[in-house]
Amino acid sequence: MICIPTDIPAELCAIDDELKAIYHSKDSFCIWVFNTREDRNRFMEQTLGMDKESRADCYVKNYA
């Protein structure tokens, strides 16, 4: 396990983990929040193999 200590806002921690998708690259860490578990799972399937920019575009177009 690799743990990178950081301050996460309490509001984000309070959200059910099943409503969050997490992505990281060498220079960023992204957390997307969804209304339902089904939306989160659909997003994960749709964005499999995408880079950060493509995932972010997909989120904005379909879930934001």
PQR file of N, CA, C, O and H, with PARSE charges and radii, in Angstrom:
ATOM      1  N   MET A   1       0.842  -1.172   0.000 -0.4000 1.5000
ATOM      2  CA  MET A   1       0.000   0.000   0.000 -0.0000 2.0000
ATOM      3  C   MET A   1       0.887   1.234   0.000  0.5500 1.7000
ATOM      4  O   MET A   1       1.920   1.281   0.667 -0.5500 1.4000
ATOM      5  N   ILE A   2       0.460   2.228  -0.761 -0.4000 1.5000
ATOM      6  CA  ILE A   2       1.122   3.531  -0.759 -0.0000 2.0000
ATOM      7  C   ILE A   2       0.125   4.547  -0.242  0.5500 1.7000
ATOM      8  O   ILE A   2      -0.998   4.632  -0.739 -0.5500 1.4000
ATOM      9  H   ILE A   2      -0.380   2.190  -1.303  0.4000 1.0000
ATOM     10  N   CYS A   3       0.528   5.310   0.746 -0.4000 1.5000
ATOM     11  CA  CYS A   3      -0.347   6.316   1.328 -0.0000 2.0000
ATOM     12  C   CYS A   3       0.319   7.674   1.198  0.5500 1.7000
ATOM     13  O   CYS A   3       1.470   7.848   1.596 -0.5500 1.4000
ATOM     14  H   CYS A   3       1.440   5.241   1.150  0.4000 1.0000
ATOM     15  N   ILE A   4      -0.408   8.636   0.640 -0.4000 1.5000
ATOM     16  CA  ILE A   4       0.101   9.994   0.487 -0.0000 2.0000
ATOM     17  C   ILE A   4      -0.737  10.886   1.401  0.5500 1.7000
ATOM     18  O   ILE A   4      -1.889  11.181   1.083 -0.5500 1.4000
ATOM     19  H   ILE A   4      -1.343   8.494   0.317  0.4000 1.0000
ATOM     20  N   PRO A   5      -0.184  11.313   2.517 -0.5600 1.5000
ATOM     21  CA  PRO A   5      -0.941  12.138   3.451  0.2800 2.0000
ATOM     22  C   PRO A   5      -1.353  13.471   2.818  0.5500 1.7000
ATOM     23  O   PRO A   5      -0.561  14.121   2.136 -0.5500 1.4000
ATOM     24  N   THR A   6      -2.591  13.857   3.053 -0.4000 1.5000
ATOM     25  CA  THR A   6      -3.095  15.131   2.571 -0.0000 2.0000
ATOM     26  C   THR A   6      -4.330  15.500   3.378  0.5500 1.7000
ATOM     27  O   THR A   6      -4.921  14.652   4.046 -0.5500 1.4000
ATOM     28  H   THR A   6      -3.235  13.328   3.607  0.4000 1.0000
ATOM     29  N   ASP A   7      -4.708  16.741   3.315 -0.4000 1.5000
ATOM     30  CA  ASP A   7      -5.928  17.189   3.984 -0.0000 2.0000
ATOM     31  C   ASP A   7      -7.092  17.064   3.015  0.5500 1.7000
ATOM     32  O   ASP A   7      -7.146  17.753   1.996 -0.5500 1.4000
ATOM     33  H   ASP A   7      -4.228  17.430   2.772  0.4000 1.0000
ATOM     34  N   ILE A   8      -8.025  16.173   3.344 -0.4000 1.5000
ATOM     35  CA  ILE A   8      -9.223  15.960   2.534 -0.0000 2.0000
ATOM     36  C   ILE A   8     -10.368  16.682   3.238  0.5500 1.7000
ATOM     37  O   ILE A   8     -10.565  16.491   4.438 -0.5500 1.4000
ATOM     38  H   ILE A   8      -7.981  15.613   4.171  0.4000 1.0000
ATOM     39  N   PRO A   9     -11.129  17.510   2.515 -0.5600 1.5000
ATOM     40  CA  PRO A   9     -12.249  18.207   3.148  0.2800 2.0000
ATOM     41  C   PRO A   9     -13.243  17.229   3.772  0.5500 1.7000
ATOM     42  O   PRO A   9     -13.537  16.181   3.197 -0.5500 1.4000
ATOM     43  N   ALA A  10     -13.753  17.576   4.939 -0.4000 1.5000
ATOM     44  CA  ALA A  10     -14.703  16.723   5.656 -0.0000 2.0000
ATOM     45  C   ALA A  10     -15.934  16.432   4.810  0.5500 1.7000
ATOM     46  O   ALA A  10     -16.493  15.338   4.890 -0.5500 1.4000
ATOM     47  H   ALA A  10     -13.514  18.428   5.406  0.4000 1.0000
ATOM     48  N   GLU A  11     -16.364  17.399   3.999 -0.4000 1.5000
ATOM     49  CA  GLU A  11     -17.544  17.213   3.148 -0.0000 2.0000
ATOM     50  C   GLU A  11     -17.324  16.065   2.161  0.5500 1.7000
ATOM     51  O   GLU A  11     -18.249  15.304   1.877 -0.5500 1.4000
ATOM     52  H   GLU A  11     -15.910  18.288   3.935  0.4000 1.0000
ATOM     53  N   LEU A  12     -16.130  15.943   1.650 -0.4000 1.5000
ATOM     54  CA  LEU A  12     -15.816  14.869   0.711 -0.0000 2.0000
ATOM     55  C   LEU A  12     -15.737  13.525   1.437  0.5500 1.7000
ATOM     56  O   LEU A  12     -16.197  12.509   0.916 -0.5500 1.4000
ATOM     57  H   LEU A  12     -15.379  16.561   1.880  0.4000 1.0000
ATOM     58  N   CYS A  13     -15.165  13.519   2.614 -0.4000 1.5000
ATOM     59  CA  CYS A  13     -15.074  12.281   3.400 -0.0000 2.0000
ATOM     60  C   CYS A  13     -16.457  11.763   3.791  0.5500 1.7000
ATOM     61  O   CYS A  13     -16.653  10.554   3.916 -0.5500 1.4000
ATOM     62  H   CYS A  13     -14.791  14.344   3.037  0.4000 1.0000
ATOM     63  N   ALA A  14     -17.407  12.662   3.983 -0.4000 1.5000
ATOM     64  CA  ALA A  14     -18.753  12.280   4.417 -0.0000 2.0000
ATOM     65  C   ALA A  14     -19.562  11.599   3.313  0.5500 1.7000
ATOM     66  O   ALA A  14     -20.560  10.939   3.603 -0.5500 1.4000
ATOM     67  H   ALA A  14     -17.248  13.644   3.881  0.4000 1.0000
ATOM     68  N   ILE A  15     -19.153  11.747   2.065 -0.4000 1.5000
ATOM     69  CA  ILE A  15     -19.873  11.149   0.938 -0.0000 2.0000
ATOM     70  C   ILE A  15     -19.594   9.650   0.890  0.5500 1.7000
ATOM     71  O   ILE A  15     -18.449   9.218   1.025 -0.5500 1.4000
ATOM     72  H   ILE A  15     -18.343  12.284   1.829  0.4000 1.0000
ATOM     73  N   ASP A  16     -20.632   8.873   0.699 -0.4000 1.5000
ATOM     74  CA  ASP A  16     -20.530   7.414   0.599 -0.0000 2.0000
ATOM     75  C   ASP A  16     -19.471   7.044  -0.445  0.5500 1.7000
ATOM     76  O   ASP A  16     -19.488   7.562  -1.562 -0.5500 1.4000
ATOM     77  H   ASP A  16     -21.562   9.224   0.589  0.4000 1.0000
ATOM     78  N   ASP A  17     -18.560   6.155  -0.081 -0.4000 1.5000
ATOM     79  CA  ASP A  17     -17.485   5.745  -0.997 -0.0000 2.0000
ATOM     80  C   ASP A  17     -18.008   5.159  -2.302  0.5500 1.7000
ATOM     81  O   ASP A  17     -17.347   5.264  -3.335 -0.5500 1.4000
ATOM     82  H   ASP A  17     -18.546   5.734   0.827  0.4000 1.0000
ATOM     83  N   GLU A  18     -19.186   4.543  -2.269 -0.4000 1.5000
ATOM     84  CA  GLU A  18     -19.740   3.949  -3.485 -0.0000 2.0000
ATOM     85  C   GLU A  18     -20.222   4.995  -4.476  0.5500 1.7000
ATOM     86  O   GLU A  18     -20.605   4.655  -5.596 -0.5500 1.4000
ATOM     87  H   GLU A  18     -19.723   4.457  -1.430  0.4000 1.0000
ATOM     88  N   LEU A  19     -20.207   6.274  -4.079 -0.4000 1.5000
ATOM     89  CA  LEU A  19     -20.603   7.360  -4.979 -0.0000 2.0000
ATOM     90  C   LEU A  19     -19.399   8.130  -5.506  0.5500 1.7000
ATOM     91  O   LEU A  19     -19.563   9.148  -6.177 -0.5500 1.4000
ATOM     92  H   LEU A  19     -19.895   6.550  -3.170  0.4000 1.0000
ATOM     93  N   LYS A  20     -18.195   7.655  -5.210 -0.4000 1.5000
ATOM     94  CA  LYS A  20     -16.973   8.348  -5.630 -0.0000 2.0000
ATOM     95  C   LYS A  20     -16.143   7.460  -6.558  0.5500 1.7000
ATOM     96  O   LYS A  20     -16.049   6.247  -6.373 -0.5500 1.4000
ATOM     97  H   LYS A  20     -18.062   6.828  -4.664  0.4000 1.0000
ATOM     98  N   ALA A  21     -15.551   8.099  -7.551 -0.4000 1.5000
ATOM     99  CA  ALA A  21     -14.572   7.430  -8.413 -0.0000 2.0000
ATOM    100  C   ALA A  21     -13.263   8.200  -8.262  0.5500 1.7000
ATOM    101  O   ALA A  21     -13.258   9.430  -8.276 -0.5500 1.4000
ATOM    102  H   ALA A  21     -15.627   9.084  -7.702  0.4000 1.0000
ATOM    103  N   ILE A  22     -12.170   7.485  -8.120 -0.4000 1.5000
ATOM    104  CA  ILE A  22     -10.872   8.113  -7.881 -0.0000 2.0000
ATOM    105  C   ILE A  22      -9.928   7.770  -9.024  0.5500 1.7000
ATOM    106  O   ILE A  22      -9.863   6.630  -9.482 -0.5500 1.4000
ATOM    107  H   ILE A  22     -12.174   6.485  -8.108  0.4000 1.0000
ATOM    108  N   TYR A  23      -9.198   8.790  -9.470 -0.4000 1.5000
ATOM    109  CA  TYR A  23      -8.221   8.625 -10.546 -0.0000 2.0000
ATOM    110  C   TYR A  23      -6.941   9.336 -10.121  0.5500 1.7000
ATOM    111  O   TYR A  23      -6.992  10.381  -9.473 -0.5500 1.4000
ATOM    112  H   TYR A  23      -9.251   9.716  -9.098  0.4000 1.0000
ATOM    113  N   HIS A  24      -5.825   8.783 -10.477 -0.4000 1.5000
ATOM    114  CA  HIS A  24      -4.558   9.466 -10.212 -0.0000 2.0000
ATOM    115  C   HIS A  24      -3.625   9.284 -11.391  0.5500 1.7000
ATOM    116  O   HIS A  24      -3.707   8.305 -12.133 -0.5500 1.4000
ATOM    117  H   HIS A  24      -5.783   7.934 -11.003  0.4000 1.0000
ATOM    118  N   SER A  25      -2.745  10.240 -11.541 -0.4000 1.5000
ATOM    119  CA  SER A  25      -1.664  10.141 -12.515 -0.0000 2.0000
ATOM    120  C   SER A  25      -0.408  10.637 -11.813  0.5500 1.7000
ATOM    121  O   SER A  25      -0.416  10.837 -10.598 -0.5500 1.4000
ATOM    122  H   SER A  25      -2.678  11.035 -10.938  0.4000 1.0000
ATOM    123  N   LYS A  26       0.656  10.834 -12.556 -0.4000 1.5000
ATOM    124  CA  LYS A  26       1.900  11.247 -11.904 -0.0000 2.0000
ATOM    125  C   LYS A  26       1.835  12.660 -11.341  0.5500 1.7000
ATOM    126  O   LYS A  26       2.663  13.035 -10.511 -0.5500 1.4000
ATOM    127  H   LYS A  26       0.662  10.672 -13.543  0.4000 1.0000
ATOM    128  N   ASP A  27       0.851  13.452 -11.792 -0.4000 1.5000
ATOM    129  CA  ASP A  27       0.808  14.838 -11.321 -0.0000 2.0000
ATOM    130  C   ASP A  27      -0.543  15.299 -10.775  0.5500 1.7000
ATOM    131  O   ASP A  27      -0.723  16.485 -10.496 -0.5500 1.4000
ATOM    132  H   ASP A  27       0.179  13.147 -12.466  0.4000 1.0000
ATOM    133  N   SER A  28      -1.490  14.379 -10.621 -0.4000 1.5000
ATOM    134  CA  SER A  28      -2.787  14.801 -10.092 -0.0000 2.0000
ATOM    135  C   SER A  28      -3.557  13.638  -9.473  0.5500 1.7000
ATOM    136  O   SER A  28      -3.257  12.465  -9.694 -0.5500 1.4000
ATOM    137  H   SER A  28      -1.343  13.416 -10.848  0.4000 1.0000
ATOM    138  N   PHE A  29      -4.544  14.012  -8.702 -0.4000 1.5000
ATOM    139  CA  PHE A  29      -5.413  13.080  -8.005 -0.0000 2.0000
ATOM    140  C   PHE A  29      -6.822  13.647  -8.149  0.5500 1.7000
ATOM    141  O   PHE A  29      -7.077  14.767  -7.705 -0.5500 1.4000
ATOM    142  H   PHE A  29      -4.788  14.965  -8.522  0.4000 1.0000
ATOM    143  N   CYS A  30      -7.742  12.902  -8.760 -0.4000 1.5000
ATOM    144  CA  CYS A  30      -9.088  13.399  -9.034 -0.0000 2.0000
ATOM    145  C   CYS A  30     -10.122  12.513  -8.343  0.5500 1.7000
ATOM    146  O   CYS A  30      -9.981  11.291  -8.296 -0.5500 1.4000
ATOM    147  H   CYS A  30      -7.535  11.992  -9.121  0.4000 1.0000
ATOM    148  N   ILE A  31     -11.153  13.147  -7.812 -0.4000 1.5000
ATOM    149  CA  ILE A  31     -12.267  12.420  -7.219 -0.0000 2.0000
ATOM    150  C   ILE A  31     -13.539  12.942  -7.864  0.5500 1.7000
ATOM    151  O   ILE A  31     -13.853  14.129  -7.771 -0.5500 1.4000
ATOM    152  H   ILE A  31     -11.267  14.140  -7.850  0.4000 1.0000
ATOM    153  N   TRP A  32     -14.267  12.046  -8.520 -0.4000 1.5000
ATOM    154  CA  TRP A  32     -15.548  12.405  -9.119 -0.0000 2.0000
ATOM    155  C   TRP A  32     -16.650  11.872  -8.223  0.5500 1.7000
ATOM    156  O   TRP A  32     -16.557  10.753  -7.719 -0.5500 1.4000
ATOM    157  H   TRP A  32     -14.012  11.083  -8.595  0.4000 1.0000
ATOM    158  N   VAL A  33     -17.704  12.674  -8.020 -0.4000 1.5000
ATOM    159  CA  VAL A  33     -18.801  12.295  -7.139 -0.0000 2.0000
ATOM    160  C   VAL A  33     -20.070  12.154  -7.969  0.5500 1.7000
ATOM    161  O   VAL A  33     -20.353  12.988  -8.829 -0.5500 1.4000
ATOM    162  H   VAL A  33     -17.780  13.583  -8.430  0.4000 1.0000
ATOM    163  N   PHE A  34     -20.834  11.094  -7.706 -0.4000 1.5000
ATOM    164  CA  PHE A  34     -22.032  10.764  -8.479 -0.0000 2.0000
ATOM    165  C   PHE A  34     -23.265  10.743  -7.594  0.5500 1.7000
ATOM    166  O   PHE A  34     -23.161  10.633  -6.373 -0.5500 1.4000
ATOM    167  H   PHE A  34     -20.604  10.417  -7.006  0.4000 1.0000
ATOM    168  N   ASN A  35     -24.430  10.848  -8.213 -0.4000 1.5000
ATOM    169  CA  ASN A  35     -25.695  10.814  -7.490 -0.0000 2.0000
ATOM    170  C   ASN A  35     -26.078   9.401  -7.073  0.5500 1.7000
ATOM    171  O   ASN A  35     -26.692   9.209  -6.023 -0.5500 1.4000
ATOM    172  H   ASN A  35     -24.514  10.938  -9.206  0.4000 1.0000
ATOM    173  N   THR A  36     -25.720   8.408  -7.887 -0.4000 1.5000
ATOM    174  CA  THR A  36     -26.075   7.029  -7.580 -0.0000 2.0000
ATOM    175  C   THR A  36     -24.881   6.106  -7.819  0.5500 1.7000
ATOM    176  O   THR A  36     -23.950   6.440  -8.553 -0.5500 1.4000
ATOM    177  H   THR A  36     -25.221   8.565  -8.740  0.4000 1.0000
ATOM    178  N   ARG A  37     -24.934   4.947  -7.183 -0.4000 1.5000
ATOM    179  CA  ARG A  37     -23.906   3.921  -7.391 -0.0000 2.0000
ATOM    180  C   ARG A  37     -23.915   3.465  -8.849  0.5500 1.7000
ATOM    181  O   ARG A  37     -22.863   3.187  -9.424 -0.5500 1.4000
ATOM    182  H   ARG A  37     -25.690   4.676  -6.587  0.4000 1.0000
ATOM    183  N   GLU A  38     -25.101   3.391  -9.442 -0.4000 1.5000
ATOM    184  CA  GLU A  38     -25.222   2.965 -10.839 -0.0000 2.0000
ATOM    185  C   GLU A  38     -24.508   3.952 -11.769  0.5500 1.7000
ATOM    186  O   GLU A  38     -23.835   3.534 -12.710 -0.5500 1.4000
ATOM    187  H   GLU A  38     -25.956   3.617  -8.976  0.4000 1.0000
ATOM    188  N   ASP A  39     -24.652   5.269 -11.510 -0.4000 1.5000
ATOM    189  CA  ASP A  39     -23.944   6.277 -12.311 -0.0000 2.0000
ATOM    190  C   ASP A  39     -22.442   6.095 -12.182  0.5500 1.7000
ATOM    191  O   ASP A  39     -21.717   6.149 -13.175 -0.5500 1.4000
ATOM    192  H   ASP A  39     -25.199   5.609 -10.745  0.4000 1.0000
ATOM    193  N   ARG A  40     -21.977   5.879 -10.960 -0.4000 1.5000
ATOM    194  CA  ARG A  40     -20.546   5.684 -10.745 -0.0000 2.0000
ATOM    195  C   ARG A  40     -20.038   4.466 -11.511  0.5500 1.7000
ATOM    196  O   ARG A  40     -19.005   4.528 -12.178 -0.5500 1.4000
ATOM    197  H   ARG A  40     -22.566   5.835 -10.154  0.4000 1.0000
ATOM    198  N   ASN A  41     -20.770   3.362 -11.410 -0.4000 1.5000
ATOM    199  CA  ASN A  41     -20.352   2.144 -12.100 -0.0000 2.0000
ATOM    200  C   ASN A  41     -20.380   2.314 -13.616  0.5500 1.7000
ATOM    201  O   ASN A  41     -19.492   1.819 -14.310 -0.5500 1.4000
ATOM    202  H   ASN A  41     -21.609   3.312 -10.868  0.4000 1.0000
ATOM    203  N   ARG A  42     -21.389   3.008 -14.134 -0.4000 1.5000
ATOM    204  CA  ARG A  42     -21.478   3.271 -15.572 -0.0000 2.0000
ATOM    205  C   ARG A  42     -20.290   4.130 -16.022  0.5500 1.7000
ATOM    206  O   ARG A  42     -19.691   3.861 -17.063 -0.5500 1.4000
ATOM    207  H   ARG A  42     -22.110   3.410 -13.570  0.4000 1.0000
ATOM    208  N   PHE A  43     -19.951   5.151 -15.247 -0.4000 1.5000
ATOM    209  CA  PHE A  43     -18.804   6.005 -15.541 -0.0000 2.0000
ATOM    210  C   PHE A  43     -17.512   5.182 -15.582  0.5500 1.7000
ATOM    211  O   PHE A  43     -16.684   5.354 -16.477 -0.5500 1.4000
ATOM    212  H   PHE A  43     -20.437   5.369 -14.401  0.4000 1.0000
ATOM    213  N   MET A  44     -17.355   4.299 -14.616 -0.4000 1.5000
ATOM    214  CA  MET A  44     -16.150   3.469 -14.577 -0.0000 2.0000
ATOM    215  C   MET A  44     -16.048   2.597 -15.824  0.5500 1.7000
ATOM    216  O   MET A  44     -14.964   2.450 -16.388 -0.5500 1.4000
ATOM    217  H   MET A  44     -18.028   4.159 -13.890  0.4000 1.0000
ATOM    218  N   GLU A  45     -17.157   2.020 -16.256 -0.4000 1.5000
ATOM    219  CA  GLU A  45     -17.157   1.187 -17.468 -0.0000 2.0000
ATOM    220  C   GLU A  45     -16.896   2.038 -18.712  0.5500 1.7000
ATOM    221  O   GLU A  45     -16.112   1.648 -19.577 -0.5500 1.4000
ATOM    222  H   GLU A  45     -18.038   2.139 -15.797  0.4000 1.0000
ATOM    223  N   GLN A  46     -17.552   3.198 -18.805 -0.4000 1.5000
ATOM    224  CA  GLN A  46     -17.409   4.066 -19.978 -0.0000 2.0000
ATOM    225  C   GLN A  46     -15.993   4.595 -20.134  0.5500 1.7000
ATOM    226  O   GLN A  46     -15.528   4.793 -21.256 -0.5500 1.4000
ATOM    227  H   GLN A  46     -18.189   3.515 -18.102  0.4000 1.0000
ATOM    228  N   THR A  47     -15.305   4.827 -19.031 -0.4000 1.5000
ATOM    229  CA  THR A  47     -14.015   5.507 -19.101 -0.0000 2.0000
ATOM    230  C   THR A  47     -12.814   4.579 -18.946  0.5500 1.7000
ATOM    231  O   THR A  47     -11.680   5.042 -18.821 -0.5500 1.4000
ATOM    232  H   THR A  47     -15.682   4.667 -18.119  0.4000 1.0000
ATOM    233  N   LEU A  48     -13.057   3.299 -18.953 -0.4000 1.5000
ATOM    234  CA  LEU A  48     -11.978   2.328 -18.840 -0.0000 2.0000
ATOM    235  C   LEU A  48     -10.903   2.622 -19.886  0.5500 1.7000
ATOM    236  O   LEU A  48     -11.196   2.667 -21.081 -0.5500 1.4000
ATOM    237  H   LEU A  48     -13.978   2.924 -19.055  0.4000 1.0000
ATOM    238  N   GLY A  49      -9.687   2.818 -19.451 -0.4000 1.5000
ATOM    239  CA  GLY A  49      -8.579   3.051 -20.368 -0.0000 2.0000
ATOM    240  C   GLY A  49      -8.401   4.492 -20.837  0.5500 1.7000
ATOM    241  O   GLY A  49      -7.450   4.792 -21.558 -0.5500 1.4000
ATOM    242  H   GLY A  49      -9.449   2.781 -18.481  0.4000 1.0000
ATOM    243  N   MET A  50      -9.308   5.391 -20.433 -0.4000 1.5000
ATOM    244  CA  MET A  50      -9.194   6.793 -20.849 -0.0000 2.0000
ATOM    245  C   MET A  50      -8.152   7.523 -20.003  0.5500 1.7000
ATOM    246  O   MET A  50      -7.865   7.130 -18.872 -0.5500 1.4000
ATOM    247  H   MET A  50     -10.081   5.147 -19.847  0.4000 1.0000
ATOM    248  N   ASP A  51      -7.589   8.597 -20.573 -0.4000 1.5000
ATOM    249  CA  ASP A  51      -6.707   9.455 -19.793 -0.0000 2.0000
ATOM    250  C   ASP A  51      -7.548  10.441 -18.982  0.5500 1.7000
ATOM    251  O   ASP A  51      -8.770  10.492 -19.128 -0.5500 1.4000
ATOM    252  H   ASP A  51      -7.822   8.916 -21.492  0.4000 1.0000
ATOM    253  N   LYS A  52      -6.891  11.218 -18.133 -0.4000 1.5000
ATOM    254  CA  LYS A  52      -7.590  12.120 -17.217 -0.0000 2.0000
ATOM    255  C   LYS A  52      -8.483  13.115 -17.955  0.5500 1.7000
ATOM    256  O   LYS A  52      -9.631  13.320 -17.561 -0.5500 1.4000
ATOM    257  H   LYS A  52      -5.899  11.177 -18.015  0.4000 1.0000
ATOM    258  N   GLU A  53      -7.984  13.720 -18.994 -0.4000 1.5000
ATOM    259  CA  GLU A  53      -8.749  14.727 -19.730 -0.0000 2.0000
ATOM    260  C   GLU A  53     -10.018  14.129 -20.341  0.5500 1.7000
ATOM    261  O   GLU A  53     -11.087  14.736 -20.274 -0.5500 1.4000
ATOM    262  H   GLU A  53      -7.051  13.554 -19.314  0.4000 1.0000
ATOM    263  N   SER A  54      -9.901  12.955 -20.928 -0.4000 1.5000
ATOM    264  CA  SER A  54     -11.062  12.293 -21.523 -0.0000 2.0000
ATOM    265  C   SER A  54     -12.084  11.902 -20.458  0.5500 1.7000
ATOM    266  O   SER A  54     -13.288  12.034 -20.674 -0.5500 1.4000
ATOM    267  H   SER A  54      -9.032  12.462 -20.982  0.4000 1.0000
ATOM    268  N   ARG A  55     -11.607  11.422 -19.313 -0.4000 1.5000
ATOM    269  CA  ARG A  55     -12.520  11.083 -18.215 -0.0000 2.0000
ATOM    270  C   ARG A  55     -13.246  12.323 -17.717  0.5500 1.7000
ATOM    271  O   ARG A  55     -14.455  12.296 -17.488 -0.5500 1.4000
ATOM    272  H   ARG A  55     -10.628  11.315 -19.138  0.4000 1.0000
ATOM    273  N   ALA A  56     -12.505  13.405 -17.554 -0.4000 1.5000
ATOM    274  CA  ALA A  56     -13.114  14.651 -17.083 -0.0000 2.0000
ATOM    275  C   ALA A  56     -14.169  15.140 -18.067  0.5500 1.7000
ATOM    276  O   ALA A  56     -15.238  15.590 -17.653 -0.5500 1.4000
ATOM    277  H   ALA A  56     -11.523  13.427 -17.740  0.4000 1.0000
ATOM    278  N   ASP A  57     -13.882  15.057 -19.361 -0.4000 1.5000
ATOM    279  CA  ASP A  57     -14.864  15.447 -20.385 -0.0000 2.0000
ATOM    280  C   ASP A  57     -16.118  14.578 -20.301  0.5500 1.7000
ATOM    281  O   ASP A  57     -17.235  15.089 -20.382 -0.5500 1.4000
ATOM    282  H   ASP A  57     -13.014  14.692 -19.697  0.4000 1.0000
ATOM    283  N   CYS A  58     -15.937  13.284 -20.141 -0.4000 1.5000
ATOM    284  CA  CYS A  58     -17.062  12.366 -20.024 -0.0000 2.0000
ATOM    285  C   CYS A  58     -17.906  12.707 -18.809  0.5500 1.7000
ATOM    286  O   CYS A  58     -19.135  12.697 -18.887 -0.5500 1.4000
ATOM    287  H   CYS A  58     -15.030  12.869 -20.075  0.4000 1.0000
ATOM    288  N   TYR A  59     -17.268  13.007 -17.697 -0.4000 1.5000
ATOM    289  CA  TYR A  59     -17.994  13.356 -16.473 -0.0000 2.0000
ATOM    290  C   TYR A  59     -18.824  14.617 -16.684  0.5500 1.7000
ATOM    291  O   TYR A  59     -20.009  14.651 -16.350 -0.5500 1.4000
ATOM    292  H   TYR A  59     -16.270  13.016 -17.634  0.4000 1.0000
ATOM    293  N   VAL A  60     -18.203  15.647 -17.235 -0.4000 1.5000
ATOM    294  CA  VAL A  60     -18.893  16.928 -17.453 -0.0000 2.0000
ATOM    295  C   VAL A  60     -20.084  16.741 -18.394  0.5500 1.7000
ATOM    296  O   VAL A  60     -21.163  17.276 -18.141 -0.5500 1.4000
ATOM    297  H   VAL A  60     -17.241  15.620 -17.506  0.4000 1.0000
ATOM    298  N   LYS A  61     -19.896  15.999 -19.457 -0.4000 1.5000
ATOM    299  CA  LYS A  61     -20.962  15.815 -20.450 -0.0000 2.0000
ATOM    300  C   LYS A  61     -22.121  14.963 -19.939  0.5500 1.7000
ATOM    301  O   LYS A  61     -23.267  15.168 -20.340 -0.5500 1.4000
ATOM    302  H   LYS A  61     -19.019  15.565 -19.662  0.4000 1.0000
ATOM    303  N   ASN A  62     -21.828  14.009 -19.058 -0.4000 1.5000
ATOM    304  CA  ASN A  62     -22.844  13.027 -18.682 -0.0000 2.0000
ATOM    305  C   ASN A  62     -23.300  13.043 -17.229  0.5500 1.7000
ATOM    306  O   ASN A  62     -24.375  12.525 -16.924 -0.5500 1.4000
ATOM    307  H   ASN A  62     -20.898  13.842 -18.732  0.4000 1.0000
ATOM    308  N   TYR A  63     -22.513  13.623 -16.326 -0.4000 1.5000
ATOM    309  CA  TYR A  63     -22.838  13.464 -14.916 -0.0000 2.0000
ATOM    310  C   TYR A  63     -22.819  14.768 -14.107  0.5500 1.7000
ATOM    311  O   TYR A  63     -23.336  14.793 -12.991 -0.5500 1.4000
ATOM    312  H   TYR A  63     -21.640  14.043 -16.574  0.4000 1.0000
ATOM    313  N   ALA A  64     -22.254  15.817 -14.625 -0.4000 1.5000
ATOM    314  CA  ALA A  64     -22.128  17.068 -13.846 -0.0000 2.0000
ATOM    315  C   ALA A  64     -23.431  17.840 -13.832  0.5500 1.7000
ATOM    316  O   ALA A  64     -23.507  18.910 -13.228 -0.5500 1.4000
ATOM    317  H   ALA A  64     -21.833  15.797 -15.532  0.4000 1.0000
TER
END
